[in-house]
């Protein structure tokens, strides 16, 4: 078993740590600022402390808007993601094996993690993008959100596959047997999936937004005045997620297999490479795309809703700030 983790900053969620020390330091400071701002806004919303939106930096609006959008979208499509997880398990589990209750088991608790996942992704992207561009910004957003998204995935997938009966049992048993590092099992394939997925999703979003606006301006002759509708953003979100999902599906399967090994009686995989080679050798390469249909529905819906709600909520917060 892994020894318990003493300090959160030791979790290696940043693949560019050694090669970009200054950027890594910037990310750590930004991460703390994002967390502080999100907690301040949430406490203000709950009435436990007074906070004027006008006193917060502009990027903090994206923190709250991105977090709320992501949490809502993930809760709505949680059952679809549960079906994707079952389709990717090593022993091919079905609802008949785990019961229909698995479709919503842990939905509330694990979806709440998405509030922070979305907050870090959109917040970091909004701050980093003007200085470093969309590629580095989306990579930083994906890497920063790993502190939350990896434990979320571990808990969600072990609950869905029936390894644990409920959320409390999952947390207690993982911590008692593996320490804090147990919540970061299979972090390498998860980061390897999340970073290229988010890069592809946010980069595709930028391109599609620009192309749609250019198309509208050509046809309506209103240069600089065209805005994207909610329908446009929904289409952009679905399209971006499908492109990214197709490219990262094999990594997603490997990640699921590594995280849910406790649900199988087979000998555990030694590493992500061993997992991939074993699947190809014993089950065929097609298994690396198992669950793609379910994941396409889940990711298309998740990012479609997220990219639709985020600009609406951001605009609402900015208007409220201006009115103060």
C-alpha positions in Angstrom: 0.0 0.0 0.0 1.0 3.6 -0.6 2.0 5.7 2.4 -0.4 8.5 3.2 0.2 11.7 1.4 1.4 14.4 3.8 1.1 17.5 1.6 -1.3 18.1 -1.3 1.3 19.9 -3.3 3.3 16.7 -3.6 0.6 15.2 -5.9 2.2 15.2 -9.3 -0.7 16.5 -11.4 1.5 18.9 -13.4 3.5 17.2 -16.2 5.4 20.4 -16.9 6.7 20.9 -13.4 10.4 20.2 -14.0 10.6 21.9 -17.4 8.7 25.0 -16.6 9.4 25.9 -12.9 8.2 29.5 -13.2 4.9 28.5 -14.9 4.5 25.8 -12.1 4.9 28.4 -9.4 2.5 30.7 -11.2 0.0 27.8 -11.3 0.3 27.1 -7.6 -0.4 30.7 -6.7 -3.3 30.9 -9.2 -4.7 27.6 -7.8 -4.8 29.1 -4.2 -6.4 32.3 -5.5 -9.0 30.4 -7.5 -9.9 28.3 -4.4 -10.1 31.3 -2.2 -12.3 33.2 -4.7 -14.6 30.3 -5.2 -15.1 29.8 -1.5 -15.7 33.5 -0.9 -18.4 33.6 -3.7 -20.1 30.4 -2.4 -20.1 31.7 1.2 -21.6 35.0 -0.1 -24.3 33.1 -2.0 -25.2 31.2 1.2 -25.4 34.4 3.2 -22.7 33.5 5.6 -20.5 36.4 4.6 -20.9 39.6 2.7 -19.2 39.9 -0.7 -19.7 42.5 -3.4 -19.1 41.2 -6.9 -17.6 44.5 -7.8 -14.7 43.8 -5.4 -13.8 40.6 -7.1 -11.5 40.3 -10.2 -13.3 39.7 -13.6 -11.9 36.2 -13.9 -13.7 35.2 -10.7 -17.0 35.3 -12.6 -15.7 32.5 -14.8 -14.7 30.5 -11.7 -18.3 30.5 -10.4 -20.0 30.3 -13.8 -17.7 27.4 -15.0 -18.1 25.5 -11.7 -21.8 25.7 -11.6 -22.3 24.9 -15.3 -20.0 21.8 -15.0 -21.6 20.6 -11.8 -25.2 20.9 -13.2 -24.2 19.2 -16.5 -22.4 16.3 -14.7 -25.4 15.6 -12.4 -27.8 15.5 -15.4 -25.7 13.0 -17.4 -24.4 11.0 -14.4 -26.4 7.8 -15.3 -25.0 7.8 -18.9 -21.5 8.0 -17.5 -22.3 5.1 -15.2 -23.3 3.0 -18.2 -20.0 4.0 -19.9 -18.0 2.9 -16.8 -19.8 -0.5 -16.8 -19.1 -1.0 -20.5 -15.4 -0.5 -19.9 -14.9 -2.9 -17.0 -12.6 -5.8 -17.3 -15.3 -8.4 -16.7 -18.0 -6.7 -18.7 -20.4 -5.8 -15.9 -24.0 -4.9 -16.7 -26.9 -3.3 -14.9 -28.1 -6.9 -14.2 -24.9 -7.4 -12.1 -24.9 -4.2 -10.1 -28.6 -3.2 -10.1 -30.2 -0.1 -11.6 -29.4 1.9 -8.4 -25.8 2.0 -9.6 -26.9 4.6 -12.2 -27.2 7.2 -9.5 -25.1 5.8 -6.7 -22.9 8.6 -5.4 -24.3 11.1 -7.9 -24.8 14.0 -5.5 -21.5 13.7 -3.7 -19.2 13.1 -6.7 -21.0 15.6 -8.9 -20.3 18.3 -6.2 -16.6 17.7 -7.0 -17.4 19.0 -10.5 -18.1 22.4 -9.1 -14.4 22.7 -8.3 -13.3 20.9 -11.5 -15.2 23.4 -13.7 -14.1 26.3 -11.5 -10.4 25.4 -11.9 -10.7 24.6 -15.7 -12.5 27.9 -16.6 -10.8 30.0 -14.0 -7.3 29.0 -14.9 -8.1 29.1 -18.6 -9.5 32.6 -18.3 -6.3 33.9 -16.5 -3.7 32.0 -18.5 -5.1 32.3 -22.0 -4.4 36.1 -22.6 -0.8 35.6 -21.7 0.1 32.1 -22.9 -2.5 31.3 -25.5 -5.3 28.7 -25.6 -3.1 25.6 -25.8 -1.1 26.2 -22.7 -4.2 27.7 -20.9 -6.3 24.6 -21.6 -3.4 22.3 -20.5 -3.0 24.3 -17.3 -6.8 24.2 -16.6 -6.9 20.4 -17.2 -3.8 19.8 -15.0 -5.0 22.1 -12.2 -8.4 20.4 -12.1 -6.8 17.0 -11.6 -6.5 17.6 -7.9 -10.3 17.3 -7.8 -11.2 15.3 -10.9 -9.0 12.2 -10.1 -10.6 11.5 -6.7 -14.0 12.1 -8.2 -13.3 9.5 -10.9 -12.0 7.0 -8.4 -15.0 7.3 -6.1 -17.5 7.4 -8.8 -16.3 4.4 -10.7 -15.8 2.2 -7.7 -19.3 3.1 -6.5 -20.8 2.3 -9.9 -19.1 -1.0 -10.3 -20.2 -2.1 -6.8 -16.8 -2.1 -5.1 -18.3 -0.1 -2.2 -21.9 0.2 -1.0 -22.0 4.0 -0.5 -19.9 7.1 -0.6 -19.0 7.1 3.1 -17.8 3.5 2.9 -15.8 4.3 -0.2 -14.0 7.2 1.4 -13.3 5.4 4.7 -12.0 2.2 3.1 -9.8 3.8 0.4 -8.2 6.1 3.0 -7.7 3.3 5.6 -6.2 0.9 3.2 -4.3 3.2 0.7 -4.0 6.6 2.4 -4.7 9.8 0.5 -2.8 8.5 -2.5 -5.5 5.9 -2.9 -7.8 8.6 -4.2 -5.2 9.3 -6.9 -4.9 5.7 -8.2 -4.4 5.7 -11.9 -3.7 9.4 -11.9 -1.2 9.0 -14.8 -3.7 7.7 -17.4 -6.3 10.1 -16.1 -4.0 13.1 -16.6 -2.9 11.7 -19.9 -6.6 11.6 -20.9 -7.7 14.9 -19.4 -5.0 17.2 -20.7 -5.3 16.3 -24.4 -9.1 16.1 -24.1 -9.4 19.6 -22.5 -6.9 21.0 -25.0 -8.8 19.6 -27.9 -12.2 20.7 -26.5 -11.2 24.3 -25.6 -9.1 24.7 -28.8 -12.0 23.4 -30.9 -14.3 25.8 -29.1 -12.1 28.8 -30.0 -12.0 27.8 -33.6 -15.7 27.0 -34.0 -16.7 30.3 -32.2 -14.5 32.3 -34.6 -15.8 30.5 -37.7 -19.5 30.8 -36.7 -19.1 34.5 -35.9 -17.3 35.0 -39.3 -20.1 33.2 -41.1 -22.8 35.3 -39.4 -20.9 38.5 -40.2 -20.6 37.6 -43.9 -24.3 36.8 -44.2 -25.7 39.6 -42.1 -23.1 42.3 -42.7 -22.8 43.3 -39.0 -19.1 43.2 -38.4 -18.1 43.3 -34.7 -21.7 43.1 -33.6 -22.5 39.4 -33.9 -22.8 37.3 -30.8 -23.1 33.6 -30.3 -26.5 32.3 -29.3 -27.1 29.5 -26.8 -27.9 27.2 -29.7 -24.5 28.0 -31.2 -22.7 27.3 -27.9 -24.6 24.0 -27.5 -23.5 22.9 -30.9 -20.0 24.0 -30.3 -19.8 22.1 -27.0 -21.2 18.9 -28.5 -18.9 19.1 -31.5 -15.8 19.9 -29.5 -16.4 17.0 -27.1 -17.0 14.5 -29.8 -13.7 15.4 -31.5 -11.8 15.2 -28.2 -13.6 12.0 -27.1 -12.7 10.1 -30.3 -9.0 11.0 -29.9 -8.8 10.1 -26.2 -11.1 7.0 -26.0 -8.3 4.4 -25.6 -6.8 6.3 -22.7 -10.2 6.5 -21.1 -10.7 2.8 -21.3 -7.2 2.2 -19.7 -8.0 4.7 -17.0 -11.3 3.0 -16.1 -9.7 -0.5 -16.1 -6.9 0.7 -13.7 -9.4 2.4 -11.4 -11.8 -0.5 -11.2 -9.4 -3.4 -10.8 -10.8 -4.1 -7.4 -14.1 -5.1 -9.0 -12.4 -7.9 -11.0 -11.0 -11.3 -9.9 -8.3 -11.2 -12.6 -4.7 -10.5 -11.8 -4.2 -6.7 -11.5 -2.4 -4.8 -14.3 1.1 -3.7 -13.4 1.0 -0.4 -15.2 -1.0 1.6 -17.8 1.2 0.1 -20.6 0.6 -3.4 -19.3 -3.1 -2.7 -19.3 -3.1 -1.5 -22.9 -0.9 -4.3 -24.2 -3.0 -6.9 -22.3 -6.3 -5.6 -23.8 -4.9 -5.7 -27.3 -3.3 -9.1 -26.8 -6.2 -10.9 -25.1 -9.3 -8.9 -26.1 -8.4 -7.1 -29.4 -7.8 -3.4 -30.1 -11.5 -2.8 -30.5 -11.9 -3.1 -26.8 -10.0 0.2 -26.5 -13.1 1.8 -27.9 -15.6 0.0 -25.6 -18.2 2.3 -24.2 -17.6 5.0 -26.8 -21.3 5.4 -27.6 -22.1 6.0 -24.0 -19.2 8.3 -23.5 -20.1 10.3 -26.7 -23.6 10.9 -25.3 -22.2 11.8 -21.9 -19.4 14.1 -23.1 -21.5 15.7 -25.8 -24.2 16.5 -23.3 -21.8 17.5 -20.5 -19.8 20.0 -22.6 -22.8 21.1 -24.6 -24.6 22.2 -21.4 -21.4 23.5 -19.8 -20.5 25.7 -22.8 -24.1 26.9 -23.1 -24.5 27.8 -19.4 -21.1 29.2 -18.7 -21.3 32.4 -20.9 -24.9 33.0 -19.7 -23.9 32.8 -16.0 -20.7 34.9 -16.7 -22.8 37.6 -18.4 -25.3 37.5 -15.5 -22.5 37.9 -12.9 -20.9 40.8 -14.8 -24.2 42.6 -15.2 -24.9 42.2 -11.5 -21.4 43.5 -10.7 -21.9 46.6 -12.9 -25.2 47.3 -11.2 -23.6 47.4 -7.7 
